[in-house]
Amino acid sequence: MDAPARTLAVTRAAARFCALRGWAPVEQVPLPDGRRADILALQPSGDFVILEVKSCARDFLSDAKWPDYRAWCDRLYFAVDLDFPQELLPQDTGLVIAEDRDAALLRDAPDHRLAPARRRALLHRYAMLAGGRLAALADPAGAAELRAALRLE
């Protein structure tokens, strides 16, 4: 399986992992610092979790930005497949292993609590993004018109 297909498979399994636990996952979330979280999930408690998807060792080793995600979540996890060399991943992050459509928690992530103001701002960003994506699913033509109008301005 090539890297894009592997990334897609792990992302889908990780999002399903979240949903089965009652977390609300949103994929490809732009963060205020310019980074983009592979999956940002809101937990019933109001906590935020980021799952960083890695398709292979090279993907992990060439990525120096993942520590920045800690500033935008209460817990940080890596989501990888069974073939990924797990010894590369830092021990102070959570670990989710994906295989086909299933995923399992191998290691829970330690807490690093968001400040209340940052949590509020992140919740607003999360809600606006999720709501916009739902509206686009309900009215694809309207979403296309809006995108076209925004490009003209």
Residue pairs with C-beta under 8 A, 6 or more apart in sequence:
1 9
3 55
3 56
3 59
4 55
6 55
6 56
6 81
7 53
7 55
7 59
9 81
9 98
9 100
10 53
10 54
10 55
10 79
10 80
10 81
10 98
11 27
11 38
11 39
11 53
11 79
12 101
13 79
13 98
13 99
13 100
13 101
13 102
13 103
14 25
14 38
14 39
14 51
14 53
14 79
14 96
14 98
14 103
15 25
15 27
15 39
16 101
16 102
16 103
17 79
17 96
17 98
17 103
17 104
17 105
18 24
18 25
18 39
18 41
18 49
18 51
19 25
21 43
22 43
22 44
23 41
23 42
23 43
23 44
23 49
24 41
24 42
24 130
25 39
25 40
25 41
25 51
26 39
26 40
26 41
26 42
26 126
26 129
26 130
26 133
27 38
27 39
28 36
28 37
28 38
29 36
29 37
29 39
29 40
29 125
29 126
29 129
30 36
30 125
30 129
31 37
31 69
31 72
31 125
32 72
32 121
32 122
32 125
33 68
33 71
33 72
35 65
35 68
35 69
35 72
37 50
37 51
37 52
37 69
37 72
37 73
38 50
38 51
38 52
38 53
38 79
39 50
39 51
39 53
39 79
40 48
40 49
40 50
40 72
40 73
40 126
41 48
41 49
41 50
41 51
42 48
42 123
42 126
43 49
46 119
46 123
47 74
47 75
48 72
48 73
48 74
48 114
48 119
48 122
48 126
49 73
49 74
49 75
49 76
49 77
49 109
50 69
50 72
50 73
50 75
50 76
50 77
51 77
51 78
51 79
51 96
52 66
52 69
52 76
52 77
52 78
52 79
53 78
53 79
53 80
54 60
54 63
54 78
54 79
54 80
54 84
54 89
55 80
55 81
55 84
56 83
56 84
57 84
57 85
57 88
60 78
60 84
60 88
60 89
61 88
66 76
69 76
70 76
70 112
71 118
72 114
72 118
72 122
73 112
73 114
74 111
74 112
74 113
74 114
75 94
75 108
75 109
75 110
75 111
75 112
76 93
76 94
76 109
76 112
77 93
77 94
77 95
77 96
77 109
78 89
78 93
78 94
78 95
78 96
79 96
79 97
79 98
79 103
80 86
80 89
80 95
80 96
80 97
80 98
81 97
81 98
81 99
82 97
82 98
82 99
84 97
86 95
86 97
86 106
89 95
91 107
92 110
93 107
93 109
94 105
94 107
94 108
94 109
94 110
95 105
95 106
95 107
96 103
96 104
96 105
96 106
97 103
97 104
97 106
114 122
135 142
135 143
136 142
136 143
